[in-house]
């Protein structure tokens, strides 16, 4: 803002100012700057408190309490415009009653942490407020996306980064893209004639895989009954022999095995399926191999842990979510495809009002027609900016932090034997607001705590604190 005194934060009375007083209103520059500076103050205070361990992870209230209103914070939409003073109160209270997912003691989700460079990237992205469908309106962002996707494909191991890809609204959509592309590759007429142009198609995935594969089979008309779940070993990894047996069985029934999903980092156990052995079977029977690396894909940037994804270069497609292990702010998910042209062929509709072929620039950079969306959020900039900022520590979290899922250790044996213990401890944990960790059953195991460690701000003392809190809260159960 330079040295212009007008753009330095000062005490202002916003009670008589309204949105109509901000730019582009005449004489709206100063109130706009003062309002935004106040918002920045709110946000930076929130950031500082997020890393303060004396601050609660959350100030929990039940839905009915928030709906009824909390000390001046009302979720109801008003009939008349409210003052900027109330808008600022709403900003503060929205953060106050939310969950600090960047807090060092938040272990509840795979996507945690608050990266400052990534946050700056997200602020800039919102300020630019553009759409990713054409180079025409997002020239810099489109080029950033193309260059970053190429680098990701190189890291996967595809020669010279060849292939294609796109950023999508989360790993579930990236996984759905993979099924769509596989179907188009083997049965392209489905695009125009529907599923009547294909035989009964079978998908295969781990019994521990993400539920998005099942959702894709339903949404794309393949049917959830045509998704075959594969057995896993004691560590949660797919058993290749079970895959081959079920492929043979499907073929004997007259069905066509279409797609195998290998998971690199399952949601609960953090297991990595044996990609090379699965790839052997896929090549033998001419089946599309997808690797869901939404969680574990970040390990491709770790010299120490990359081996867990050995064979990923043999995949036909890969899902990789930088917003998980790599700590990029939500959302940031990529679908990478080894064969160029499939994304475009599968999804292109050639909308004449957007994708005119006679523009003055190279229209191959108009990437929107290979997406299933029309409008597409700019997810690339924060990731690109973090990559630039961390190039000397390119492994992101993986170099500095234990990134894993673990189930409850043996000292929590009571949680395994009494299903209601974990939910009760979790409820008390949220009421106290000191820390957060998820729980769930898995197979024959009753509710246990699902420990996720991916926040670079978390230390061993924070993990010790969590264990002590579980013990403290559960001692009277």
N, C-alpha and C positions, 0 to 999 in steps of 0.2 A: 504493500500500500504506500510505499515510499515514505516521505516525511510529511505528507499532507495532514495537517492537524484535524481536518474534517473526518479523517478515516482512522482516528484513534478512539478506542472505546471510552465513553464517558457515561456518567449517570444520566439516564434518560427516563422520561415518563412516557411509557408506551400505552398507558390506559386510554389516552385519547387518540391513539393512532390505530389505523386499520389497514388491511391489505391494500385497499384502494389508494393509500398514501405512498406505497412503494413503487419502484420502477415497474412499468414505464410511465408512471404518473409524472406530470410536470412538477419540478422541484422535488422529485422523489429520490434523488441520489443520496442525500445525507441520511434520511430515515432508513433507507435500504441498507446503507453501510452500517449504521448503528444497530439495526435489527440483526444483521448477519454476524456482527461482532459479538453480540449477546448470545446468539446461538452457538458460535464457536467457543465462547466461554463455558457454556453448558456442556458442550461435547468434550472439551479438554479436561474439565473437572471430572467428568465421568471416566475418561481414560485414566487419569491419575488414580482415582479410587479403585478402578478395576485391578490394578497391580498392588493395591494395599491390602495385605492379608488381614488387617483389622476390620476391613469392610466386609459385610456379608455378601455371600454369593447371590442371595435373593431375599427379598422381603415378601414372603409368601402370603397371598390372600386367596380365598376361594372365589370361583367365578361369580357367585351371587354378590359377594362383597364389592368386587370391582364394578359389576353392572349397576349396583345401587349407588355408586359414587364414593369417592374417598377424599375427604378434606379438600374440596374444591376441584377435584379431578373427576370429570364426568364424561363417560364415553358416549353419551347420547349426542346426536347431531342436532344443533340448535337451529331455530327458525330464522334467526337474524345473525349477521356477521358479528363475530366476537373481536374484541380488541387485541392488538398485538401483545399486550401484557398477558392476557389469558392464553394466547398461543404459546408464549414462552413458558408459562406455568405448565401447560399441557406437555411441552417438550421435556421439561424437567421431570414431571410425574411419570411420563411414559417410560423414561429410563429408570426412575426410582422403583417402579413396581414390576419391572422386567427382570430377566435373569442375566447376570454378568457372565456370559459364556467365555470371556477372556480371563476370568479370575483364575489364579494358579490352583485353586482348590475345586474347580469345576471339572469333573471327570465323567460327565453324563453322556456325552455324545462323541462321535468320531471327529466331528469338526469343532475344535476348541481353539482358544487363544485369540489374541488381538495383535496382529502385526501392524506396526505403525506405518511402515512404507505402504503396505497393502491398503490400509485405511486411507492414506493420502490419495492413493490411486482411485479408490471408490468415490471419494469426495469429488475428484476431478471428473470422473466418469459421469456422475450425476449432474455436474455443472455443464458439461458438454451436451448432455441430453440428446443423443443422436441414436440412430438405428443401424444395425449391422448388415442390412440387406444389400446395400450397394456401395461401391467405391465412391459414387457420386456424392453421398452425404456423410460418409465415414472414411475418408481416404487413409488417414493415418492409422486408425484402429484396424481397418481391413488388412493393411500391410503388416501390422504387428501380429495379427492373428495368423496370417499365412506363414510368416517367418518363425513364429513360436511353435506352430503345429509341425512344421518341417523339422525343427530341432527336436521336438518330442519324438517324432518318428525315427530320427537318427538314433536317439537314445534307446528306443525300443529295439533297434538293430536292423531296420529295413535299409537296404543299400541306398546311400545318398539321400536318405529321408524321403524316398519316393512314396507315393500313395496320396492319400487325401485325409480330410478330417474337418471337424467343425466343433465349436463350443456350443453346448446345449444346456438347458435348464436342469442340470443335475444328473447323477449317475443312472437313475431309473430311465430317463429319456435316452441317454447315451446307450444303455443296454437295449432299449427298444429299437433304436436305429440299427443296431447290429443284427437283430432278427429280421428287420425289414430288408436290409441290404442282402443278407444271406438268401432270403426268399426271392428277391429280385434277380440275384446272380443265377440261380438255378431255374427259376420259373418266372421270367420277365413278363409273361403275358398276364400274370396276376394283377399287374398295375392297371391294366385296362379292362380285363374280363372278370376280375375277382377270383375268389378261391375255387371256383368251378374249373379254372384253368390248371389246377394243381391236384396231385393225388393227396392222400392223407399224409401230412408232414409231421415228423416227430422231432421234438427238441429234448435235449438231455442236460441235466444240471445237478449239482450236488444237493443232497438233502439239507445241507447247511448253507446253501447259496442265498443270495438276497432275493426277497420276494418279488423284485421288479421283473425277474425272468418270467415268473408266473403271470404277472400283470400284463407283460408284453404278449404272452401267448393268448390271453383273453382279449386284449384290446385289438390285436391284429387278426382276429378271427381264426386262429389256429386251434384254439380250445385248450383249456387247462388239462383235460384228460389226455391230451397229446404231448404233455410235458412229463417226461420220465425222470424220476428222482433217483440219483445214484447213491449207493452205499458209501460210507466213509470209514476210515480206520479210527484207531483210538485217539489220534491227534486231529481228527476232523477233516482229513484229506480224502479226496475221491479215490476209490479203489479202481484202477484202470481195468482190471479183469471184469469187474461188474459192468463197466461201460461197454466193453466189447460184447459181453454176453447179451446185454440188452439191445445193442445195435443189431446183432444177429437175430434176436427174437423179433424185433420190429420188422426186419426185412422178410422174415419167414411168414409174417402175418400180412404181407403185401403193402406195408407202409414204407415211406421213404425217410430214412434218417437225414435230417436237414442240417442240424445245428447242435453243437456242443458248447456249453459254457463252462470254462475253467475259472475258478475264483482265485484271485491273488489277494488273500486277506479276507477271510470270511467275517461277517458282521459280529459274531459272538466270540468264536474261538481265535480269530485272527489266523486261520489256517491257510496254507498255500497249496493248492492242488498241484500234482506232478505234471507240469505242462508238457514236457518232452514225451512222456509216455502216452499222454492223451493225444498229443499231436501225431504220434505214430499211428494210432487207431483212426484218427480223422483222415489222414492221408491214405490209409489203406482202404477206407470205405467212401472216400470222396465226400467228406462232411465238412461244413464250415466250422472253423474253430474260433471262438471268441474268448478273450481273456478279460474278465471283469476285475480290473485293477483299481476300482474306484477308491478302495482303502489302501491297498498295498502298492499301487503304481509308483508312489513316491520313492520306493526303495530302488527303483531303477537308477536313481541319481546317487545312490550310496555304493561306494566301492566295497564296503564291508558286507552289505546285505543284499546286493543285487542278485546273488546266486539263488535267492528264494524264487525268483521269476525266471530261472533258467529255461530256455526254450520259447520265451515270449515272442521272439522274432519269427517263429513259425506260425503265429496266429494270423488269421485273416482280418481280425479287428480287435481293438483294445479300448476299453474304457479306463480313463485315468482322471481322477478328481483332485486337482491341486488344492481344493478347499478343505481337504481332509488332512492327510499326513504332512503336507507341505505348508499348511497354515495360511493359505491365501483366503482372504475374507469371502464369505458366501456371496454368490455362488460362482463356482468355476469348475466346470466338468467338460472333458473333451472326449469325443469319439474319434478314434484313429482307424483308418481303413488302409489295408496294404495295397489294394488295387485301385488305381485312379479311375475315375469316371463312374463308379458305381453309385456314389452318393447323388451325383447329378442325374444319372439315368433313372434312379429309383424315385426321386422326389420332384424333378423338374416339371413345372406346369407352364413356363414361359409367359407369365403375366405381362401383357403388353404395356401396362402403365408403369412398370418398374424396370423390366429387363429388356429394354430396346436394344437390338443388335447393332444399330448404327450410331452409337454414341462416339464421342471424339477420343475416348481412351480405350485401353484394352479391357473389353467387357468380361474377360475371364475372371477379373477381380470382383465382379458382381456375384458374390457368393451366396446370396439369399435364396436362390432358386433350388439349392441342394439341401435346404433345411425344410423340415415339416412345418415350421412356423413361417409367418410373414414377418411381423415385427420380432426383432431379436435384440436382447439387451447386450450392451458392451461388457463382456466379462473378461476381456483380454488385458485391459490396461493395467489393472492392479497386479496381475500375475507377471506381466512383462516388466513392470517397474520393480517388483520384488526380485525378479531374476537379475536385472541390471544391478540392483543394490547388493545382492548377495553372491555375485559371480565368483568371488574368491572362496566362498563356502557354499558351493553350488548344491551340496547335499541338503540344504535347507535344514529342517528339523533333524533329519536322520543322522547328521554328523554330531549333533550336540545333545540329542535327547533320545531317551528310550521311547520308541513309538510302537506300541503294542496293544493288544487286547489280552487280558488274562481273566480267567474265571477265579472264583473265590478260592483262596488257599485252604489247606486242610484244617487250619485253626478255625475256619468258619463252618465246621462240620454240622453244627446245629442248624444252619441255614439250609443245608441239603436235606436234613431229616424233617424239618418243620416248614412247610411251604409258606406259612403266614409271617415268618420272622422277617424276611427281607423286606416285604412291603411295609411292615410296621416300622422298621428301622428307617426306611426311606422316607416315610411320612413324617416321622419325628425330625429327621435330618432337614427336610424342606421347611418344616415349621420353625426350626432354629436358624436356618439359613446359613449355617457354617460351611457346608460343603454339599456336593451333589455327586451321586454315582448311580448308574442304572442297575436294574436287576431284570431277570427273566428266567423261565424254565428252558430246558433244552433236552429234547428226547425224553429219556427216563429220569433225568435230573430235575428236581423241583427247583423253585426259585433260588437263584444265587446272584451275587453281585457281579456285574459285567464291568470289569475295570478297564478303562481306556486312558492311556497316557499318551497324549500327543501335543500338549501345550508346552512350548519351550520355556515358559515362565515357571512351570512346575519343577519342584526339587524333591529329593528324597524326603526332606522334612515334611513336605505337603502330603506325601503318600503315608508317612508315619502318622500325620495328623488325621487322615481319613480313617485309618485302621483304629486309632484311639477313639475317634468319634463313634465308630460302629460299636466298639466295645462299651463305651460310656452309655450310648443310647439303648443298647440291648441288654444291659446288665440286669434290669428288672423284669425282663420278659420271661 
